[in-house]
Amino acid sequence: MASKNEDKMALGAKNIKFMIAGLLVMAAGFLLLSGGGSSDPDVFNYAMFDWRRLVAAPIVIVAGIVLEIVAIMGRFKEEE
């Protein structure tokens, strides 16, 4: 009674591509979030609270997380 043991990866090639894309999108979101600090602690910099950091960056990061969920949970037909 030999069981058929196939050497298959848990995730397919499309899933891995989606995972890499999700990581890149999240990295872009964190890059959008960075910056805006002031070298002088006595001076308040209003650039910390601009649209890019408060709205765009979190949306891009959440989009990357959604891509990661799709990459892990999605079942794609593999081209052979």
C-alpha positions in Angstrom: 0.0 0.0 0.0 2.2 2.8 -1.3 0.6 6.2 -1.1 1.1 8.5 -3.9 3.4 11.3 -2.6 3.5 14.2 -5.0 6.1 16.9 -4.6 3.7 19.9 -4.8 4.2 23.2 -3.2 1.4 24.5 -0.9 1.1 27.7 -3.0 1.3 27.9 -6.8 3.3 30.3 -8.9 0.5 32.8 -9.2 0.0 32.8 -5.5 3.7 33.5 -5.0 3.5 36.3 -7.5 0.5 37.8 -5.7 2.4 37.6 -2.4 5.4 39.4 -3.8 3.1 42.1 -5.3 1.4 42.5 -1.9 4.8 42.9 -0.2 5.8 45.5 -2.7 2.5 47.4 -2.4 2.9 47.4 1.4 6.5 48.6 1.1 5.2 51.5 -1.1 2.6 52.4 1.5 5.3 52.5 4.3 7.4 54.7 2.0 4.5 57.0 1.6 4.1 57.1 5.4 7.7 58.0 6.1 9.2 61.5 6.5 7.8 64.7 7.7 9.9 64.9 10.9 11.6 68.1 12.1 15.2 68.4 13.0 14.4 71.0 15.6 12.1 69.7 18.4 10.8 73.2 19.2 9.4 73.7 15.7 6.1 72.0 14.8 6.0 70.6 11.2 2.5 70.5 9.7 3.8 68.2 6.9 3.3 65.3 9.3 -0.5 65.6 8.9 -0.8 66.0 5.2 -3.1 63.9 2.9 -0.4 61.5 1.8 0.3 60.3 5.3 -3.2 60.3 6.8 -5.2 58.9 3.8 -3.1 57.6 0.9 -0.5 55.6 2.8 -3.0 53.6 5.0 -5.1 52.8 2.0 -2.1 51.5 0.1 -1.0 49.4 3.1 -4.4 47.9 3.5 -4.5 47.1 -0.3 -1.2 45.3 0.2 -2.7 43.3 3.0 -5.7 42.4 0.9 -3.4 41.2 -1.9 -1.6 39.0 0.7 -5.0 37.5 1.8 -5.9 36.8 -1.8 -2.5 35.3 -2.4 -2.8 32.9 0.5 -6.5 32.0 0.2 -7.0 32.2 -3.6 -7.0 29.1 -5.7 -5.8 29.8 -9.2 -5.7 27.3 -12.1 -2.1 26.5 -12.8 -0.9 26.5 -16.4 1.0 23.3 -17.2 
